[in-house]
Amino acid sequence: QKEVEQNSGPLSVPEGAIASLNCTYSDRGSQSFFWYRQYSGKSPELIMFIYSNGDKEDGRFTAQLNKASQYVSLLIRDSQPSDSATYLCAVNTGRRALTFGSGTRLQVQP
Amino acid sequence: NAGVTQTPKFQVLKTGQSMTLQCAQDMNHNSMYWYRQDPGMGLRLIYYSASEGTTDKGEVPNGYNVSRLNKREFSLRLESAAPSQTSVYFCASKLPRSEQYFGPGTRLTVT
């Protein structure tokens, strides 16, 4: 079992819809959780982080964490074609480096 | 404030050649990392350095060496390049309990 799992996609949503991206992790000791966005040919950039159970909102983005279920998600409201990218889930397990999932490719159709 | 910088941006090597990828950060971060990214494989950690003078192996260290030259710079060396090392290489740095910041990447092709 991979330490951080994501559906590779592509996840296709129409413009204006809510995109829901999911991530599960195996290490119950994981402490913090990050969502990165990566455009094709570019480096990953941080869009959200969450440490506590529940929801955290930042503009059109909401991160949701459920430690009991070992599940973290990212919701993107009012999806725009510019949101089309690969979204990487990353987990801090207490080791020195973040552990990354392989990413979900999101396509927002105009 | 340039963040994390990497050189070169692109490189083509023949099998058996050697090269060093350079990385520098100006954010005063203690920890620095080298990842490779292959299609469908996500980011895989090659080596990391928790502080100046220390380095540790990550998930895929074979065929690579690293040097933490000082707090700012962390280099990755391929002594004898192989086609399996064709990849995109990212350097990153971070503060404790914080997010990682990535450089722009080096696209390496080994023929």
Boltz contact constraints between the chains, C-beta under 6 A:
constraints:
  - contact:
      token1: [A, 34]
      token2: [B, 99]
      max_distance: 6.0
  - contact:
      token1: [A, 43]
      token2: [B, 90]
      max_distance: 6.0
  - contact:
      token1: [A, 43]
      token2: [B, 102]
      max_distance: 6.0
  - contact:
      token1: [A, 43]
      token2: [B, 104]
      max_distance: 6.0
  - contact:
      token1: [A, 43]
      token2: [B, 105]
      max_distance: 6.0
  - contact:
      token1: [A, 44]
      token2: [B, 102]
      max_distance: 6.0
  - contact:
      token1: [A, 46]
      token2: [B, 99]
      max_distance: 6.0
  - contact:
      token1: [A, 49]
      token2: [B, 99]
      max_distance: 6.0
  - contact:
      token1: [A, 96]
      token2: [B, 48]
      max_distance: 6.0
  - contact:
      token1: [A, 96]
      token2: [B, 50]
      max_distance: 6.0
  - contact:
      token1: [A, 97]
      token2: [B, 33]
      max_distance: 6.0
  - contact:
      token1: [A, 97]
      token2: [B, 45]
      max_distance: 6.0
  - contact:
      token1: [A, 97]
      token2: [B, 48]
      max_distance: 6.0
  - contact:
      token1: [A, 98]
      token2: [B, 100]
      max_distance: 6.0
  - contact:
      token1: [A, 100]
      token2: [B, 42]
      max_distance: 6.0
  - contact:
      token1: [A, 100]
      token2: [B, 43]
      max_distance: 6.0
  - contact:
      token1: [A, 101]
      token2: [B, 42]
      max_distance: 6.0
  - contact:
      token1: [A, 102]
      token2: [B, 42]
      max_distance: 6.0
  - contact:
      token1: [A, 103]
      token2: [B, 42]
      max_distance: 6.0
